[in-house]
């Protein structure tokens, strides 16, 4: 299945949008680079990837993505250091998880060469769009969906794999206030919670808007059975620090195996921070907040890296978290971002240099 970069068809944009972008005031994921990669799956095999000018996609009204939701995606970032070298952070983990999601949604897996060679070629072509400002990066969105047509409730016979990119600033600004959710569930045992399926996120929007209407920024998801265990924070994995121990729940078929999550655990252990991977009960967190042992809570994911939680609500009561001068969250975020921006040693081998 090897294609090689030289076999990717490239059609360059006639004009560039880069002069229209204010790199000092970038929103997250709202402006896009000049090009995108697209590759079609037809007749049981993948075609040759093409890099084209960023443009709309034409689909039949009967395309199965609209009816049965076969859609997956990944979130990645590209970084540029002071020498204008381009780096990715653990991209092979994204490819691995992408195919895990594909398998669960009955979508054909994408070969590593298509994913990585296409990504490298696209980033090299649009390298001028990668911001160098502190906290900014090029957000990279690989996604795949059913383009085959028909109303029959079955997997499609055709699919599109696309990579689109957006120069972006910070995902969140400041800390967030969250509500522990006890009515709605993000995922269920035997479901697709561990996959990055589009429908997982669509199902989160309504409960989140209900929380926003109550004055919160996000929700903390609990298990689908008794709403007894804390599982995720919005679209991120969640970490809880009780006293000096950093705790996160185990991955399962309900919880996404986050790449940032795995990185945090490895860095924390390397830094001598006590960590536990186990189920976390809501009552444990509430009790720790009441007796002053709850030191930190934060979400972890590609977009925000680490998003501190300033307070959480549970059954009509809000619990404020202390302001720490030397938080685990801030320390871990700096270590991760320093690796990502090539500002420090990468003893873990996570930084992936894109040849320029």
Secondary structure, DSSP 8 states (H G I E B T S, - for coil): ----GGGSEE---SS-SGGG--TTS--SS-S--SEEEEEEEETTEE---EEEES------TTBTHHHH--EEE--EEEEE-TT--EEEESHHHHHHHHHHHHHHTT-----HHHHHHHHHHHHHHTGGGS--STT-EEEEEEEEEE--B-SSSS--S-EEEEEEEEEE--S--S-EEEEE-SS--S--TTSSTTS-BHHHHHHHHHHHHHHHHTT-SEEEEE-TTTS-EEEEETTEEEEEEETTEEEE----SSS---HHHHHHHHHHHHTT-EEEES-EEHHHHHHHHHTT-EEEEEEEETTTEEEEEEEEEETTEEEE----SS-HHHHHHHHHHHHHTT-S--TT--EEEE--
